[in-house]
Amino acid sequence: MPQTKLTKKQVFTRIILRLFLITLGACIYALGLEGFLIPNSFMDGGITGVSIMISSLTGVNLSLLLILLNIPFLFFAYKLMGKKFTIFSLYGIIILSIATALFRDIPAFTDEMLLATIFGGGMLGIGLGIVIRYGAAMDGSEILGVVLASKFPFNVSDFIMAFNVIVFTCGGFVFGGEAAMYSVVAYIIAAKLMDTVVDGFNQLSSFHIVTDKADELGNAIVEEMGKTVTYINAEGGYSGNQKKIIYVIVSILEESQLRDLINDFDEGAFVSVSTVN
């Protein structure tokens, strides 16, 4: 039987690579904050946004607040997500704190509100996406959402959204309504880019195709598109007839070609399409 267990060197290399990428993500995030958002009186959502508000009102160091306000949530993370996630998240929070301290005195990259919103939000999304993709988190609001979702009949995203509504509303009183609205736009840009980084840039679609000509269509997909197909044996719930379902994954650019093939063989085929990562 082949040896599948990773060697100590492989494990060490994997950990070092993960720490490097979390460091990179945290630094990009901090640069978005200190280079674009904070100099223009913008803020982020979550615990980071709360930290920015408290720092602005009290003068307490933002780097210190990022650690102090996030650490309590790590106890929940340890219980819910395990030791490894908690350690990497603590590391990410510490690096974020250090990076914000290092970048604090850099001049603002722009004082144009729209540019600051787009590029600041973009850097936050890219940085956070890298951190999440490699097994860590930098904001306690995500952990809080997981905890509350386990107690109440709502999704994690519902709690995070509700929390951020409160944060940005309070931000409107601290930084002004216009700054708060720009902050919301930056947050939306960050969320979209974060999803792209976490899920990947190459969007794929899975097709489940129910047709009486499964063999002919499947062979055409293999020969003309060079794709691998899987046949799933199924039975009609009403008719009791045995059916073959074709399962195939294609890129977004190949969808049109696949749809044309399906129509060529069976215009009455039942097709279900889903996005896959």
Secondary structure, 3 states (H helix, E strand, C coil): CCCCCCCHHHHHHHHHHHHHHHHHHHHHHHHHHHHHHHHHCCCCCHHHHHHHHHHHHHCCCHHHHHHHHHHHHHHHHHHHHCHHHHHHHHHHHHHHHHHHHHHCCCCCCCCCHHHHHHHHHHHHHHHHHHHHHCCCCCCHHHHHHHHHHCCCCCCHHHHHHHHHHHHHHHHHHHHCHHHHHHHHHHHHHHHHHHHHHHHCCCCEEEEEEECCCHHHHHHHHHHHHCCCCEEEEEECCCCCCEEEEEEEEEECCCHHHHHHHHHHHCCCCEEEEEEEC
